[in-house]
Amino acid sequence: MTELPPPIPLTRLVPIAAAAVVGLVLGMALRGSPTAADPPAVESAIDAWTCSMHPQIQETQSGSCPLCGMDLVPAQTSGDGPTDAVVLTDRARTMARLRTTPVAYLAEEGSLLRLLGRLEPAETERRSVTAWVGGRIDRLVVTTTGEPVRRGQVIANLYSPEIYAAHQDLLTARQQLERLSTGSETAKAAARAALDAARDRIRLLGVPSDELKRLEDADTPTETVAIRTPHTGTVLSRDVTQGEYVQTGSTLFEVARLDPLWVQLDAYEQDLNRLSVGQTVRLDVDALPGESFEGRVSFVDPTLDPVRRTARVRVEVANPDGRLRPGFFAEAVVETAIPQADAPLVIPTSAALYTGRRSVVYVEEDTAAGLAYRPRTVRLGPRIGDVYPVLSGLENGERVVSRGAFVLDADLQLRGGASMMTRPDDPERSSNGPIALRKAERSALAPVLEAYLTLQTALAADDFSAAR
């Protein structure tokens, strides 16, 4: 039989019980009793609720995001600082590498517009040498492109049966008239008419007047005729070979005078308002470093390339010594001077955040919490070099962030502020309210919504087989 332990004396239990009671009372006193007002005190300190995925959602109480259904979380606040701006300490500004630039008037000397292009022969100085009668190229006098030629120079000899027959008729008519020198006037008149008809036949074949005179003075019919260049210049292309048969009107050579030359430039649409016919242009050619040439704008294309969004601008430049050559790449520098009285306010191009519908800049402000950077919607004009003219929204002397604006905008967007993509003054800002649909649209959308809700229910229940 197991023996039980001896009972504990009552005198020893009294101190233990007393200590337990005292400890319980002290613990309740130190902890205090819970009240129903504690939880609301925590929530009342939250001014706004936002969505982690859609920071543009701002609500005054907790709930679900109307866009994705996620639970709203307390929006971050900056204490005493403004909620629609970013307040940075000196250290934070240094780490963010922010740079600000004052809004100022454009300098009186204006700015430089740089355009790229290529030199080419002027269209007004190009000539085509064609075959004015059909035949065979009997001999090429000019055999290579790039050769200089003079006006009237023979560049090819052409054998033509038509010319041979017409020349034979011309010589026969001339000899007939010479034999009738002592004959009757009627016979002489008939011979002169035959000679004139032979001349007209050759002339209608395209033979020039000087070549016709040479043919008329010849003693025997010629088998070939000379093709002469009508223009002094340089041979740009040779389109025939020796022995080749050609038809009337076939192009044999292309000749162009290389003084002056044209520079064909491509100007973007935002730069066209700064270009006009007659402007002086400085040309820098890669092939001739350290030298500059002067030209003038002779034409601005009235139409725009729909793909490249550029317009062709033509500059004419003198080339008396032939140092400039077609095909050279050139940079055109156009100085667009703006009178001081008409000089606009400008900001650096890096300061503007362009969203497609508007431009936003971050303006530096001195607040009680420190330097703050607040977004502001502005209207900007066409780009001028490295600056944008300000049409409205900024004043002279204000400072805008010219480097680091994207960092500020990202921080403000994460905190639920009005960033460049969620401006409260945007007339095209999407509404969070219901969208009205027509009956046909609702019918087309019903199967999509049904499939979506079925998929959502399956995923919420972790039923991946049903979700498939």
C-alpha positions as CSV (number, residue, x, y, z in Angstrom):
1,M,0.0,0.0,0.0
2,T,1.5,3.4,-1.1
3,E,2.0,5.9,1.6
4,L,0.6,9.5,1.1
5,P,2.9,12.4,1.7
6,P,2.4,14.2,5.0
7,P,-0.1,17.2,4.8
8,I,1.4,20.7,4.5
9,P,0.9,22.7,7.7
10,L,-1.7,25.5,7.5
11,T,0.8,28.0,8.8
12,R,2.9,27.6,5.7
13,L,-0.1,28.0,3.2
14,V,-1.2,31.4,4.5
15,P,1.9,33.4,3.4
16,I,1.8,31.8,-0.1
17,A,-1.9,32.7,-0.6
18,A,-1.3,36.2,0.6
19,A,1.6,36.7,-1.8
20,A,-0.6,35.5,-4.7
21,V,-3.4,37.8,-3.9
22,V,-1.1,40.8,-3.6
23,G,0.6,40.0,-6.9
24,L,-2.8,39.8,-8.6
25,V,-4.0,43.1,-7.3
26,L,-0.7,44.9,-8.2
27,G,-0.8,43.4,-11.8
28,M,-4.3,44.6,-12.4
29,A,-3.5,48.1,-11.0
30,L,-0.4,48.4,-13.2
31,R,-2.1,47.2,-16.4
32,G,-5.3,49.1,-15.9
33,S,-8.7,48.0,-17.1
34,P,-9.4,48.0,-20.8
35,T,-11.9,50.6,-22.1
36,A,-13.9,50.6,-25.3
37,A,-12.5,54.0,-26.3
38,D,-8.9,52.7,-26.9
39,P,-9.3,51.2,-30.5
40,P,-11.1,54.2,-31.9
41,A,-8.3,56.5,-30.5
42,V,-5.8,54.7,-32.8
43,E,-8.0,55.0,-35.9
44,S,-8.9,58.6,-35.3
45,A,-5.2,59.6,-35.7
46,I,-5.3,58.4,-39.3
47,D,-6.2,61.2,-41.7
48,A,-6.4,59.2,-44.9
49,W,-6.5,55.7,-46.2
50,T,-5.0,54.6,-49.5
51,C,-4.4,51.5,-51.7
52,S,-0.9,50.0,-51.9
53,M,-1.4,49.3,-55.6
54,H,-3.4,52.5,-56.5
55,P,-2.0,55.4,-54.4
56,Q,-4.3,57.8,-56.2
57,I,-7.2,56.4,-54.1
58,Q,-7.7,58.6,-51.1
59,E,-10.4,57.8,-48.6
60,T,-11.3,59.2,-45.1
61,Q,-12.0,55.8,-43.6
62,S,-10.8,52.2,-43.9
63,G,-12.3,49.9,-46.4
64,S,-11.5,48.3,-49.8
65,C,-10.0,49.7,-52.9
66,P,-12.7,50.4,-55.5
67,L,-10.2,49.4,-58.3
68,C,-8.7,46.1,-57.1
69,G,-10.5,45.3,-53.9
70,M,-7.4,45.2,-51.6
71,D,-7.7,46.5,-48.1
72,L,-6.9,50.2,-47.7
73,V,-3.9,51.0,-45.5
74,P,-3.1,54.2,-43.6
75,A,-1.6,56.8,-45.9
76,Q,1.8,58.1,-44.9
77,T,1.9,61.6,-43.6
78,S,4.8,64.0,-43.1
79,G,3.9,65.3,-39.7
80,D,3.6,69.1,-39.8
81,G,4.7,69.3,-43.5
82,P,2.4,69.6,-46.5
83,T,0.7,66.5,-47.8
84,D,0.8,67.6,-51.5
85,A,4.5,68.2,-51.6
86,V,7.8,66.5,-50.8
87,V,9.8,67.9,-47.9
88,L,13.5,67.0,-47.9
89,T,16.3,67.6,-45.4
90,D,19.7,68.8,-46.6
91,R,21.0,65.3,-46.4
92,A,18.1,63.9,-48.3
93,R,18.5,66.5,-51.1
94,T,22.2,65.6,-51.3
95,M,21.5,61.9,-51.6
96,A,18.8,62.5,-54.2
97,R,21.2,64.7,-56.2
98,L,18.6,67.3,-56.8
99,R,19.3,70.4,-58.8
100,T,17.1,73.5,-59.1
101,T,17.2,76.2,-61.8
102,P,15.6,79.6,-61.6
103,V,12.9,80.5,-64.1
104,A,14.3,83.4,-66.2
105,Y,13.9,85.2,-69.4
106,L,15.6,83.9,-72.5
107,A,18.9,85.6,-73.3
108,E,18.8,88.3,-76.0
109,E,21.1,86.4,-78.3
110,G,18.6,83.6,-78.5
111,S,19.7,80.1,-79.0
112,L,21.3,77.8,-81.6
113,L,19.3,75.2,-83.6
114,R,21.4,72.4,-84.9
115,L,20.3,70.2,-87.8
116,L,21.9,67.4,-89.7
117,G,21.9,66.8,-93.4
118,R,23.9,65.9,-96.5
119,L,25.2,67.8,-99.5
120,E,23.9,67.0,-103.0
121,P,23.8,68.7,-106.4
122,A,21.2,71.4,-106.9
123,E,18.2,70.1,-108.9
124,T,18.3,73.3,-111.0
125,E,21.8,72.5,-112.1
126,R,21.2,68.9,-113.3
127,R,21.0,68.1,-117.0
128,S,20.3,64.8,-118.8
129,V,22.1,64.0,-122.0
130,T,19.7,61.9,-124.2
131,A,19.7,60.2,-127.5
132,W,17.7,62.5,-129.9
133,V,17.6,59.6,-132.4
134,G,17.6,55.9,-132.2
135,G,20.8,53.9,-133.0
136,R,23.9,52.3,-131.6
137,I,26.6,53.8,-129.4
138,D,29.6,53.6,-131.7
139,R,32.1,55.2,-129.4
140,L,32.1,56.6,-125.8
141,V,34.3,59.6,-125.5
142,V,33.5,60.1,-121.8
143,T,33.9,56.7,-120.1
144,T,33.8,57.3,-116.4
145,T,31.6,59.2,-113.9
146,G,33.1,62.2,-112.1
147,E,34.8,63.6,-115.3
148,P,34.4,67.3,-115.8
149,V,32.8,68.3,-119.1
150,R,32.3,71.6,-121.0
151,R,29.2,72.8,-122.8
152,G,29.3,71.5,-126.4
153,Q,31.9,68.8,-125.7
154,V,31.4,65.5,-127.6
155,I,30.8,62.7,-125.1
156,A,29.7,59.9,-127.5
157,N,29.3,59.0,-131.2
158,L,26.0,57.5,-132.3
159,Y,25.5,55.4,-135.4
160,S,22.0,55.9,-136.8
161,P,20.5,54.5,-140.0
162,E,17.9,57.3,-140.0
163,I,20.5,60.0,-139.8
164,Y,22.5,58.3,-142.6
165,A,19.4,58.2,-144.9
166,A,18.4,61.7,-144.1
167,H,22.0,62.9,-144.7
168,Q,22.1,61.2,-148.0
169,D,18.8,63.0,-149.1
170,L,20.3,66.3,-147.9
171,L,23.5,65.8,-150.0
172,T,21.5,64.7,-153.0
173,A,19.2,67.8,-152.8
174,R,22.2,70.1,-152.5
175,Q,23.9,68.5,-155.5
176,Q,20.7,68.8,-157.5
177,L,20.4,72.5,-156.7
178,E,24.1,73.0,-157.8
179,R,23.5,71.3,-161.1
180,L,20.5,73.6,-161.8
181,S,22.5,76.8,-161.4
182,T,21.9,77.6,-165.1
183,G,18.5,76.1,-165.4
184,S,15.1,77.5,-165.3
185,E,13.7,79.3,-162.2
186,T,11.0,76.7,-161.9
187,A,13.5,73.9,-161.6
188,K,15.6,75.9,-159.2
189,A,12.6,76.5,-157.0
190,A,11.8,72.8,-156.9
191,A,15.4,72.0,-156.0
192,R,15.5,74.6,-153.2
193,A,12.2,73.2,-151.9
194,A,13.7,69.7,-151.9
195,L,16.8,70.9,-150.0
196,D,14.7,72.7,-147.4
197,A,12.6,69.5,-146.9
198,A,15.8,67.5,-146.4
199,R,17.0,70.0,-143.8
200,D,13.7,70.0,-142.0
201,R,13.8,66.2,-141.8
202,I,17.2,66.2,-140.2
203,R,16.2,69.0,-137.9
204,L,13.1,67.1,-136.8
205,L,15.3,64.1,-135.9
206,G,16.8,66.3,-133.2
207,V,20.0,67.3,-134.8
208,P,21.2,70.6,-133.4
209,S,21.8,73.6,-135.8
210,D,25.6,73.5,-135.6
211,E,25.6,69.8,-136.3
212,L,23.2,70.3,-139.2
213,K,25.6,72.9,-140.8
214,R,28.4,70.4,-140.5
215,L,26.4,67.7,-142.2
216,E,25.3,70.0,-145.0
217,D,29.0,70.9,-145.8
218,A,30.1,67.3,-145.9
219,D,30.9,65.6,-149.2
220,T,29.8,62.1,-148.2
221,P,27.0,60.8,-145.9
222,T,28.2,60.3,-142.4
223,E,27.6,57.0,-140.5
224,T,27.8,58.5,-137.0
225,V,26.7,61.7,-135.4
226,A,28.2,63.4,-132.3
227,I,26.3,63.6,-129.0
228,R,27.3,66.8,-127.2
229,T,26.7,67.8,-123.6
230,P,24.4,70.9,-123.3
231,H,25.8,71.9,-119.9
232,T,29.2,72.5,-118.2
233,G,29.6,70.4,-115.1
234,T,30.6,67.0,-113.8
235,V,29.3,63.6,-115.1
236,L,27.2,62.2,-112.3
237,S,26.1,59.0,-114.0
238,R,26.7,57.0,-117.2
239,D,23.8,54.9,-118.3
240,V,25.1,53.3,-121.5
241,T,28.0,51.2,-122.7
242,Q,29.8,51.2,-126.0
243,G,28.0,49.1,-128.6
244,E,24.6,49.4,-126.9
245,Y,21.5,50.1,-128.9
246,V,19.4,53.0,-127.7
247,Q,16.0,54.4,-128.5
248,T,15.0,58.0,-129.1
249,G,14.9,59.8,-125.7
250,S,17.1,57.2,-123.8
251,T,19.2,58.9,-121.1
252,L,22.9,58.5,-121.8
253,F,24.6,60.6,-119.2
254,E,23.6,62.9,-116.3
255,V,25.6,66.1,-115.9
256,A,25.4,68.6,-113.0
257,R,27.2,71.8,-112.1
258,L,28.5,71.6,-108.5
259,D,28.3,75.3,-107.8
260,P,26.1,75.9,-105.9
261,L,25.3,72.8,-103.8
262,W,22.2,72.0,-101.8
263,V,22.2,70.8,-98.2
264,Q,19.1,68.8,-97.5
265,L,18.2,69.0,-93.8
266,D,15.6,67.3,-91.6
267,A,13.9,69.5,-89.1
268,Y,11.5,68.2,-86.4
269,E,8.0,69.8,-86.3
270,Q,8.7,71.6,-83.0
271,D,11.6,73.5,-84.7
272,L,9.8,74.6,-87.9
273,N,8.5,77.8,-86.3
274,R,12.1,78.9,-85.9
275,L,13.1,78.5,-89.6
276,S,12.3,80.7,-92.5
277,V,13.5,81.3,-96.1
278,G,16.5,83.6,-96.2
279,Q,18.0,82.8,-92.9
280,T,21.8,82.6,-92.7
281,V,23.1,79.2,-91.8
282,R,26.6,78.1,-90.7
283,L,27.7,74.8,-92.1
284,D,30.2,72.5,-90.4
285,V,31.4,69.6,-92.6
286,D,32.9,66.5,-91.1
287,A,35.3,66.0,-94.0
288,L,36.7,69.6,-93.5
289,P,37.2,69.9,-89.7
290,G,37.9,73.4,-88.4
291,E,36.3,75.1,-91.3
292,S,32.8,76.7,-91.6
293,F,30.8,77.6,-94.7
294,E,27.9,80.0,-95.0
295,G,24.6,79.2,-96.7
296,R,21.0,80.4,-96.8
297,V,17.7,78.7,-96.3
298,S,16.1,78.6,-99.8
299,F,13.1,76.3,-99.1
300,V,11.1,74.8,-96.2
301,D,8.9,71.9,-97.1
302,P,5.2,72.8,-96.4
303,T,4.4,69.1,-95.7
304,L,5.5,66.8,-92.9
305,D,6.8,63.3,-93.2
306,P,4.0,61.3,-91.4
307,V,6.4,58.6,-90.1
308,R,9.5,60.5,-89.1
309,R,7.6,63.7,-88.2
310,T,10.2,65.8,-89.9
311,A,10.1,68.4,-92.8
312,R,12.8,68.8,-95.4
313,V,14.7,72.1,-95.2
314,R,17.0,73.1,-98.1
315,V,20.1,75.3,-97.7
316,E,22.0,76.6,-100.7
317,V,25.8,77.0,-100.3
318,A,28.3,78.4,-102.8
319,N,31.1,76.0,-103.9
320,P,33.4,78.0,-106.3
321,D,36.6,76.0,-105.5
322,G,34.9,72.6,-105.5
323,R,36.0,71.7,-102.0
324,L,32.5,70.7,-101.0
325,R,31.4,67.5,-102.6
326,P,28.0,65.8,-103.0
327,G,27.5,63.2,-100.3
328,F,29.4,65.0,-97.5
329,F,27.6,65.1,-94.2
330,A,27.1,68.5,-92.7
331,E,25.7,70.1,-89.5
332,A,23.7,73.3,-90.0
333,V,23.7,75.8,-87.1
334,V,20.9,78.3,-87.3
335,E,20.9,81.2,-84.8
336,T,17.4,82.3,-83.9
337,A,17.7,85.6,-82.3
338,I,14.8,86.8,-80.1
339,P,14.4,90.5,-79.2
340,Q,14.7,91.2,-75.5
341,A,11.2,92.8,-75.4
342,D,9.7,89.5,-76.7
343,A,11.9,87.1,-74.8
344,P,9.8,84.5,-73.0
345,L,10.3,82.9,-69.6
346,V,12.1,79.6,-70.1
347,I,12.9,76.5,-68.1
348,P,15.4,73.6,-68.9
349,T,13.9,70.8,-70.9
350,S,14.9,68.4,-68.1
351,A,12.6,70.2,-65.6
352,A,9.4,69.3,-67.5
353,L,7.6,66.0,-66.8
354,Y,5.4,65.5,-69.9
355,T,2.5,63.0,-69.6
356,G,1.1,63.4,-73.1
357,R,-1.7,65.8,-72.1
358,R,0.1,68.3,-69.9
359,S,3.5,69.2,-68.4
360,V,4.3,69.2,-64.7
361,V,7.2,70.8,-63.0
362,Y,8.3,70.7,-59.3
363,V,8.6,74.1,-57.8
364,E,10.8,74.7,-54.7
365,E,9.1,76.4,-51.8
366,D,10.4,77.4,-48.3
367,T,8.0,76.1,-45.7
368,A,8.0,75.8,-41.9
369,A,9.0,72.2,-42.2
370,G,11.9,73.0,-44.6
371,L,12.4,73.2,-48.3
372,A,9.4,71.6,-50.1
373,Y,8.9,70.6,-53.7
374,R,5.4,70.9,-55.0
375,P,4.1,69.7,-58.4
376,R,2.5,72.3,-60.6
377,T,0.9,72.0,-64.0
378,V,2.3,74.5,-66.6
379,R,1.8,75.3,-70.3
380,L,4.9,75.2,-72.4
381,G,5.7,76.3,-75.9
382,P,7.7,74.6,-78.6
383,R,11.2,73.6,-77.6
384,I,14.0,76.2,-78.2
385,G,17.3,74.4,-78.0
386,D,17.7,73.1,-74.5
387,V,14.8,75.1,-73.0
388,Y,11.0,75.4,-73.1
389,P,9.2,78.7,-73.2
390,V,6.7,79.0,-70.4
391,L,3.3,80.2,-71.5
392,S,1.6,80.0,-68.1
393,G,2.0,78.5,-64.6
394,L,5.4,80.0,-63.5
395,E,6.7,83.4,-62.5
396,N,10.1,84.9,-63.0
397,G,12.5,84.0,-60.2
398,E,10.8,80.8,-59.1
399,R,13.0,77.8,-58.8
400,V,12.2,74.5,-60.5
401,V,13.8,71.1,-60.1
402,S,15.9,70.5,-63.2
403,R,17.4,67.2,-62.1
404,G,15.7,64.6,-59.9
405,A,12.1,65.5,-60.7
406,F,11.2,61.9,-61.4
407,V,12.5,60.9,-58.0
408,L,10.3,63.5,-56.3
409,D,7.3,62.4,-58.4
410,A,7.8,58.8,-57.6
411,D,8.0,59.5,-53.8
412,L,4.8,61.7,-53.9
413,Q,3.0,59.0,-55.9
414,L,3.9,56.3,-53.4
415,R,2.6,58.5,-50.6
416,G,-0.7,58.9,-52.4
417,G,-0.1,62.5,-53.4
418,A,-1.1,64.3,-56.6
419,S,1.8,63.3,-58.9
420,M,2.1,64.0,-62.6
421,M,-0.1,61.0,-63.4
422,T,-2.8,61.8,-60.8
423,R,-3.3,65.6,-61.0
424,P,-6.5,66.7,-59.4
425,D,-7.0,69.4,-62.0
426,D,-6.8,66.9,-64.9
427,P,-10.0,67.1,-66.9
428,E,-9.4,63.7,-68.3
429,R,-8.7,62.0,-65.0
430,S,-10.6,58.8,-64.7
431,S,-13.4,58.6,-62.2
432,N,-13.6,56.0,-59.5
433,G,-17.4,56.0,-59.8
434,P,-19.6,53.6,-61.8
435,I,-19.4,53.5,-65.6
436,A,-22.7,53.7,-67.6
437,L,-22.9,51.1,-70.2
438,R,-25.4,50.6,-73.0
439,K,-27.5,47.5,-73.2
440,A,-25.5,46.0,-76.0
441,E,-22.3,46.7,-74.1
442,R,-23.7,45.0,-71.0
443,S,-24.7,42.0,-73.0
444,A,-21.2,41.7,-74.5
445,L,-19.5,42.2,-71.1
446,A,-21.7,39.7,-69.2
447,P,-19.8,36.5,-70.2
448,V,-16.5,38.2,-69.3
449,L,-17.8,39.2,-65.8
450,E,-19.2,35.7,-65.2
451,A,-15.9,34.1,-66.1
452,Y,-14.0,36.5,-64.0
453,L,-16.2,36.0,-60.9
454,T,-16.0,32.2,-61.3
455,L,-12.2,32.4,-61.5
456,Q,-12.1,34.8,-58.5
457,T,-14.2,32.4,-56.4
458,A,-12.0,29.4,-57.3
459,L,-8.8,31.2,-56.5
460,A,-10.1,32.5,-53.2
461,A,-10.9,28.9,-52.2
462,D,-7.5,27.7,-53.4
463,D,-9.2,25.5,-55.9
464,F,-6.7,25.5,-58.7
465,S,-8.3,22.7,-60.6
466,A,-11.5,24.7,-60.9
467,A,-9.6,27.9,-61.8
468,R,-8.1,26.1,-64.8
